Amino acid sequence: MIVLTLLTAMMITTILALISFWLPPTMPDAEKLSPYECGFDPSGSARLPFSVRFFLVAILFLLFDLEIALLLPTPWASQLAMPLMSLSLSTAIILLLTFGLIYEWLQGGLEWAE
């Protein structure tokens, strides 16, 4: 059964690779061969410094996004022997993140433009 699955996967992969190799017409022109195929020449350096606020907002997004991973087992934890312990820990996480959000909001960390 494993050999049949591997052969089927190899056959499908080979067929798709051959179709994708022969199917599209390749007509390269100067626009497609240029590193900037969007239609205009670059006007400045590609190494412009990023704003620190951009990184701050990105880190805050990751922090609040990861809170979901911490709170995901909460409904199943209600079936444990001590459900109040898991509920109190979940409440502590939510309160900590809420106070952090209020602090960042009051400090102006969430303002995109200065």
Distance bins in CASP14 RR format, pairs under 12 A and 6 or more apart:
PFRMAT RR
TARGET T0000
AUTHOR 0000-0000-0000
RMODE 2
METHOD distances of the structure
MODEL  1
1 7 0 0 0 0 0 1 0 0 0 0 0
1 8 0 0 0 0 0 1 0 0 0 0 0
2 8 0 0 0 0 0 1 0 0 0 0 0
2 9 0 0 0 0 0 1 0 0 0 0 0
3 9 0 0 0 0 0 1 0 0 0 0 0
3 10 0 0 0 0 0 1 0 0 0 0 0
4 10 0 0 0 0 0 1 0 0 0 0 0
4 11 0 0 0 0 0 1 0 0 0 0 0
5 11 0 0 0 0 0 1 0 0 0 0 0
5 12 0 0 0 0 0 1 0 0 0 0 0
6 12 0 0 0 0 0 1 0 0 0 0 0
6 13 0 0 0 0 0 1 0 0 0 0 0
7 13 0 0 0 0 0 1 0 0 0 0 0
7 14 0 0 0 0 0 1 0 0 0 0 0
8 14 0 0 0 0 0 1 0 0 0 0 0
8 15 0 0 0 0 0 1 0 0 0 0 0
9 15 0 0 0 0 0 1 0 0 0 0 0
9 16 0 0 0 0 0 1 0 0 0 0 0
10 16 0 0 0 0 0 1 0 0 0 0 0
10 17 0 0 0 0 0 1 0 0 0 0 0
11 17 0 0 0 0 0 1 0 0 0 0 0
11 18 0 0 0 0 0 1 0 0 0 0 0
12 18 0 0 0 0 0 1 0 0 0 0 0
12 19 0 0 0 0 0 1 0 0 0 0 0
13 19 0 0 0 0 0 1 0 0 0 0 0
13 20 0 0 0 0 0 1 0 0 0 0 0
14 20 0 0 0 0 0 1 0 0 0 0 0
14 21 0 0 0 0 0 1 0 0 0 0 0
15 21 0 0 0 0 0 1 0 0 0 0 0
15 22 0 0 0 0 0 1 0 0 0 0 0
15 23 0 0 0 0 0 1 0 0 0 0 0
16 22 0 0 0 0 0 1 0 0 0 0 0
16 23 0 0 0 0 0 1 0 0 0 0 0
17 23 0 0 0 0 0 1 0 0 0 0 0
20 26 0 0 0 0 0 1 0 0 0 0 0
26 32 0 0 0 0 1 0 0 0 0 0 0
26 33 0 0 0 0 0 1 0 0 0 0 0
27 33 0 0 0 0 0 1 0 0 0 0 0
28 34 0 0 0 0 0 1 0 0 0 0 0
28 37 0 0 0 0 0 1 0 0 0 0 0
29 37 0 0 0 0 1 0 0 0 0 0 0
30 36 0 0 0 0 0 1 0 0 0 0 0
30 37 0 0 0 0 1 0 0 0 0 0 0
30 39 0 0 0 0 0 1 0 0 0 0 0
31 37 1 0 1 0 0 0 0 0 0 0 0
31 38 0 0 0 0 1 0 0 0 0 0 0
31 39 1 0 0 1 0 0 0 0 0 0 0
31 40 0 0 0 0 0 1 0 0 0 0 0
31 41 0 0 0 0 0 1 0 0 0 0 0
32 38 0 0 0 0 0 1 0 0 0 0 0
32 39 0 0 0 0 0 1 0 0 0 0 0
34 40 0 0 0 0 0 1 0 0 0 0 0
34 41 0 0 0 0 1 0 0 0 0 0 0
34 42 0 0 0 0 0 1 0 0 0 0 0
35 41 0 0 0 0 0 1 0 0 0 0 0
35 42 0 0 0 0 1 0 0 0 0 0 0
35 46 0 0 0 0 0 1 0 0 0 0 0
36 42 1 0 1 0 0 0 0 0 0 0 0
36 43 0 0 0 0 0 1 0 0 0 0 0
36 44 0 0 0 0 0 1 0 0 0 0 0
36 46 0 0 0 0 0 1 0 0 0 0 0
42 48 0 0 0 0 0 1 0 0 0 0 0
48 54 0 0 0 0 0 1 0 0 0 0 0
49 55 0 0 0 0 0 1 0 0 0 0 0
50 56 0 0 0 0 0 1 0 0 0 0 0
50 57 0 0 0 0 0 1 0 0 0 0 0
50 58 0 0 0 0 1 0 0 0 0 0 0
51 57 0 0 0 0 1 0 0 0 0 0 0
51 58 0 0 0 0 0 1 0 0 0 0 0
51 109 0 0 0 0 0 1 0 0 0 0 0
51 111 0 0 0 0 0 1 0 0 0 0 0
51 112 0 0 0 0 1 0 0 0 0 0 0
51 113 0 0 0 0 1 0 0 0 0 0 0
51 114 0 0 0 0 1 0 0 0 0 0 0
52 58 0 0 0 0 0 1 0 0 0 0 0
52 59 0 0 0 0 0 1 0 0 0 0 0
52 109 0 0 0 0 1 0 0 0 0 0 0
52 114 0 0 0 0 0 1 0 0 0 0 0
53 59 0 0 0 0 0 1 0 0 0 0 0
53 60 0 0 0 0 0 1 0 0 0 0 0
53 104 0 0 0 0 0 1 0 0 0 0 0
53 107 0 0 0 0 0 1 0 0 0 0 0
53 108 0 0 0 0 1 0 0 0 0 0 0
53 109 1 0 0 1 0 0 0 0 0 0 0
53 110 0 0 0 0 1 0 0 0 0 0 0
53 111 1 0 0 1 0 0 0 0 0 0 0
53 112 1 0 0 1 0 0 0 0 0 0 0
53 113 0 0 0 0 1 0 0 0 0 0 0
53 114 1 0 0 1 0 0 0 0 0 0 0
54 60 0 0 0 0 0 1 0 0 0 0 0
54 61 0 0 0 0 0 1 0 0 0 0 0
54 109 0 0 0 0 0 1 0 0 0 0 0
54 112 0 0 0 0 1 0 0 0 0 0 0
54 113 0 0 0 0 0 1 0 0 0 0 0
55 61 0 0 0 0 0 1 0 0 0 0 0
55 62 0 0 0 0 0 1 0 0 0 0 0
55 109 0 0 0 0 0 1 0 0 0 0 0
56 62 0 0 0 0 0 1 0 0 0 0 0
56 63 0 0 0 0 0 1 0 0 0 0 0
56 104 0 0 0 0 1 0 0 0 0 0 0
56 107 0 0 0 0 0 1 0 0 0 0 0
56 108 0 0 0 0 1 0 0 0 0 0 0
56 109 1 0 1 0 0 0 0 0 0 0 0
56 110 0 0 0 0 1 0 0 0 0 0 0
56 111 0 0 0 0 0 1 0 0 0 0 0
56 112 0 0 0 0 0 1 0 0 0 0 0
57 63 0 0 0 0 0 1 0 0 0 0 0
57 64 0 0 0 0 0 1 0 0 0 0 0
57 104 0 0 0 0 1 0 0 0 0 0 0
57 108 0 0 0 0 0 1 0 0 0 0 0
57 109 1 0 0 1 0 0 0 0 0 0 0
57 110 1 0 0 1 0 0 0 0 0 0 0
57 111 0 0 0 0 1 0 0 0 0 0 0
57 112 1 0 0 1 0 0 0 0 0 0 0
57 113 0 0 0 0 0 1 0 0 0 0 0
58 64 0 0 0 0 0 1 0 0 0 0 0
58 65 0 0 0 0 0 1 0 0 0 0 0
58 112 0 0 0 0 0 1 0 0 0 0 0
59 65 0 0 0 0 0 1 0 0 0 0 0
59 66 0 0 0 0 0 1 0 0 0 0 0
59 104 0 0 0 0 0 1 0 0 0 0 0
59 109 0 0 0 0 0 1 0 0 0 0 0
59 110 0 0 0 0 0 1 0 0 0 0 0
60 66 0 0 0 0 0 1 0 0 0 0 0
60 67 0 0 0 0 0 1 0 0 0 0 0
60 97 0 0 0 0 0 1 0 0 0 0 0
60 100 0 0 0 0 1 0 0 0 0 0 0
60 101 0 0 0 0 1 0 0 0 0 0 0
60 103 0 0 0 0 0 1 0 0 0 0 0
60 104 1 0 0 1 0 0 0 0 0 0 0
60 105 0 0 0 0 0 1 0 0 0 0 0
60 107 0 0 0 0 0 1 0 0 0 0 0
60 108 0 0 0 0 0 1 0 0 0 0 0
60 109 0 0 0 0 1 0 0 0 0 0 0
60 110 1 0 0 1 0 0 0 0 0 0 0
60 112 0 0 0 0 0 1 0 0 0 0 0
61 67 0 0 0 0 0 1 0 0 0 0 0
61 68 0 0 0 0 0 1 0 0 0 0 0
61 101 0 0 0 0 0 1 0 0 0 0 0
61 104 0 0 0 0 0 1 0 0 0 0 0
61 110 0 0 0 0 0 1 0 0 0 0 0
62 68 0 0 0 0 0 1 0 0 0 0 0
62 69 0 0 0 0 0 1 0 0 0 0 0
63 69 0 0 0 0 0 1 0 0 0 0 0
63 70 0 0 0 0 0 1 0 0 0 0 0
63 93 0 0 0 0 0 1 0 0 0 0 0
63 96 0 0 0 0 0 1 0 0 0 0 0
63 97 1 0 0 1 0 0 0 0 0 0 0
63 100 0 0 0 0 1 0 0 0 0 0 0
63 101 0 0 0 0 1 0 0 0 0 0 0
63 104 0 0 0 0 1 0 0 0 0 0 0
64 70 0 0 0 0 0 1 0 0 0 0 0
64 71 0 0 0 0 0 1 0 0 0 0 0
64 93 0 0 0 0 0 1 0 0 0 0 0
64 94 0 0 0 0 0 1 0 0 0 0 0
64 96 0 0 0 0 0 1 0 0 0 0 0
64 97 1 0 0 1 0 0 0 0 0 0 0
64 98 0 0 0 0 0 1 0 0 0 0 0
64 100 0 0 0 0 1 0 0 0 0 0 0
64 101 1 0 0 1 0 0 0 0 0 0 0
64 104 0 0 0 0 0 1 0 0 0 0 0
64 110 0 0 0 0 0 1 0 0 0 0 0
65 71 0 0 0 0 0 1 0 0 0 0 0
65 72 0 0 0 0 0 1 0 0 0 0 0
65 97 0 0 0 0 0 1 0 0 0 0 0
66 72 0 0 0 0 0 1 0 0 0 0 0
66 93 0 0 0 0 0 1 0 0 0 0 0
66 97 0 0 0 0 1 0 0 0 0 0 0
67 74 0 0 0 0 0 1 0 0 0 0 0
67 90 0 0 0 0 1 0 0 0 0 0 0
67 92 0 0 0 0 0 1 0 0 0 0 0
67 93 1 0 0 1 0 0 0 0 0 0 0
67 94 1 0 0 1 0 0 0 0 0 0 0
67 95 0 0 0 0 0 1 0 0 0 0 0
67 96 0 0 0 0 1 0 0 0 0 0 0
67 97 1 0 1 0 0 0 0 0 0 0 0
67 98 0 0 0 0 0 1 0 0 0 0 0
67 100 0 0 0 0 0 1 0 0 0 0 0
67 101 0 0 0 0 0 1 0 0 0 0 0
68 74 0 0 0 0 0 1 0 0 0 0 0
68 90 0 0 0 0 0 1 0 0 0 0 0
68 93 0 0 0 0 0 1 0 0 0 0 0
68 94 0 0 0 0 0 1 0 0 0 0 0
68 97 0 0 0 0 0 1 0 0 0 0 0
69 93 0 0 0 0 0 1 0 0 0 0 0
70 77 0 0 0 0 0 1 0 0 0 0 0
70 86 0 0 0 0 0 1 0 0 0 0 0
70 89 0 0 0 0 1 0 0 0 0 0 0
70 90 0 0 0 0 1 0 0 0 0 0 0
70 92 0 0 0 0 0 1 0 0 0 0 0
70 93 1 0 1 0 0 0 0 0 0 0 0
70 94 0 0 0 0 1 0 0 0 0 0 0
70 96 0 0 0 0 0 1 0 0 0 0 0
70 97 0 0 0 0 1 0 0 0 0 0 0
71 77 0 0 0 0 1 0 0 0 0 0 0
71 86 0 0 0 0 0 1 0 0 0 0 0
71 87 0 0 0 0 0 1 0 0 0 0 0
71 89 0 0 0 0 1 0 0 0 0 0 0
71 90 1 0 1 0 0 0 0 0 0 0 0
71 91 0 0 0 0 0 1 0 0 0 0 0
71 92 0 0 0 0 0 1 0 0 0 0 0
71 93 1 0 0 1 0 0 0 0 0 0 0
71 94 1 0 0 1 0 0 0 0 0 0 0
71 96 0 0 0 0 0 1 0 0 0 0 0
71 97 0 0 0 0 1 0 0 0 0 0 0
72 86 0 0 0 0 0 1 0 0 0 0 0
72 90 0 0 0 0 0 1 0 0 0 0 0
72 93 0 0 0 0 0 1 0 0 0 0 0
73 79 0 0 0 0 0 1 0 0 0 0 0
73 80 0 0 0 0 1 0 0 0 0 0 0
73 83 0 0 0 0 0 1 0 0 0 0 0
73 86 1 0 0 1 0 0 0 0 0 0 0
73 87 0 0 0 0 0 1 0 0 0 0 0
73 89 0 0 0 0 0 1 0 0 0 0 0
73 90 0 0 0 0 1 0 0 0 0 0 0
73 93 0 0 0 0 0 1 0 0 0 0 0
74 80 0 0 0 0 0 1 0 0 0 0 0
74 83 0 0 0 0 1 0 0 0 0 0 0
74 85 0 0 0 0 0 1 0 0 0 0 0
74 86 1 0 0 1 0 0 0 0 0 0 0
74 87 1 0 0 1 0 0 0 0 0 0 0
74 88 0 0 0 0 0 1 0 0 0 0 0
74 89 0 0 0 0 1 0 0 0 0 0 0
74 90 1 0 1 0 0 0 0 0 0 0 0
74 91 0 0 0 0 1 0 0 0 0 0 0
74 92 0 0 0 0 0 1 0 0 0 0 0
74 93 0 0 0 0 1 0 0 0 0 0 0
74 94 0 0 0 0 1 0 0 0 0 0 0
75 83 0 0 0 0 0 1 0 0 0 0 0
75 86 0 0 0 0 1 0 0 0 0 0 0
75 87 0 0 0 0 0 1 0 0 0 0 0
75 90 0 0 0 0 1 0 0 0 0 0 0
76 83 0 0 0 0 0 1 0 0 0 0 0
76 86 0 0 0 0 1 0 0 0 0 0 0
76 90 0 0 0 0 0 1 0 0 0 0 0
77 83 1 0 0 1 0 0 0 0 0 0 0
77 84 0 0 0 0 0 1 0 0 0 0 0
77 85 0 0 0 0 1 0 0 0 0 0 0
77 86 1 1 0 0 0 0 0 0 0 0 0
77 87 1 0 0 1 0 0 0 0 0 0 0
77 88 0 0 0 0 0 1 0 0 0 0 0
77 89 0 0 0 0 1 0 0 0 0 0 0
77 90 1 0 0 1 0 0 0 0 0 0 0
78 84 0 0 0 0 1 0 0 0 0 0 0
78 85 0 0 0 0 0 1 0 0 0 0 0
78 86 1 0 0 1 0 0 0 0 0 0 0
78 87 1 0 0 1 0 0 0 0 0 0 0
78 90 0 0 0 0 1 0 0 0 0 0 0
79 86 0 0 0 0 1 0 0 0 0 0 0
80 86 1 0 0 1 0 0 0 0 0 0 0
80 87 0 0 0 0 0 1 0 0 0 0 0
80 89 0 0 0 0 0 1 0 0 0 0 0
82 88 0 0 0 0 1 0 0 0 0 0 0
82 89 0 0 0 0 0 1 0 0 0 0 0
83 89 0 0 0 0 0 1 0 0 0 0 0
83 90 0 0 0 0 0 1 0 0 0 0 0
84 90 0 0 0 0 0 1 0 0 0 0 0
84 91 0 0 0 0 0 1 0 0 0 0 0
85 91 0 0 0 0 0 1 0 0 0 0 0
85 92 0 0 0 0 0 1 0 0 0 0 0
86 92 0 0 0 0 0 1 0 0 0 0 0
86 93 0 0 0 0 0 1 0 0 0 0 0
87 93 0 0 0 0 0 1 0 0 0 0 0
87 94 0 0 0 0 0 1 0 0 0 0 0
88 94 0 0 0 0 0 1 0 0 0 0 0
88 95 0 0 0 0 0 1 0 0 0 0 0
89 95 0 0 0 0 0 1 0 0 0 0 0
89 96 0 0 0 0 0 1 0 0 0 0 0
90 96 0 0 0 0 0 1 0 0 0 0 0
90 97 0 0 0 0 0 1 0 0 0 0 0
91 97 0 0 0 0 0 1 0 0 0 0 0
91 98 0 0 0 0 0 1 0 0 0 0 0
92 98 0 0 0 0 0 1 0 0 0 0 0
92 99 0 0 0 0 0 1 0 0 0 0 0
93 99 0 0 0 0 0 1 0 0 0 0 0
93 100 0 0 0 0 0 1 0 0 0 0 0
94 100 0 0 0 0 0 1 0 0 0 0 0
94 101 0 0 0 0 0 1 0 0 0 0 0
95 101 0 0 0 0 0 1 0 0 0 0 0
95 102 0 0 0 0 0 1 0 0 0 0 0
96 102 0 0 0 0 0 1 0 0 0 0 0
96 103 0 0 0 0 0 1 0 0 0 0 0
97 103 0 0 0 0 0 1 0 0 0 0 0
97 104 0 0 0 0 0 1 0 0 0 0 0
98 104 0 0 0 0 0 1 0 0 0 0 0
98 105 0 0 0 0 0 1 0 0 0 0 0
99 105 0 0 0 0 0 1 0 0 0 0 0
99 106 0 0 0 0 0 1 0 0 0 0 0
100 106 0 0 0 0 1 0 0 0 0 0 0
100 107 0 0 0 0 1 0 0 0 0 0 0
100 109 0 0 0 0 0 1 0 0 0 0 0
100 110 0 0 0 0 0 1 0 0 0 0 0
101 107 0 0 0 0 0 1 0 0 0 0 0
101 108 0 0 0 0 0 1 0 0 0 0 0
101 109 0 0 0 0 0 1 0 0 0 0 0
101 110 0 0 0 0 1 0 0 0 0 0 0
102 108 0 0 0 0 0 1 0 0 0 0 0
102 109 0 0 0 0 0 1 0 0 0 0 0
102 110 0 0 0 0 0 1 0 0 0 0 0
103 109 0 0 0 0 1 0 0 0 0 0 0
103 110 0 0 0 0 0 1 0 0 0 0 0
104 110 1 0 1 0 0 0 0 0 0 0 0
104 111 0 0 0 0 1 0 0 0 0 0 0
105 111 0 0 0 0 1 0 0 0 0 0 0
108 114 0 0 0 0 1 0 0 0 0 0 0
END
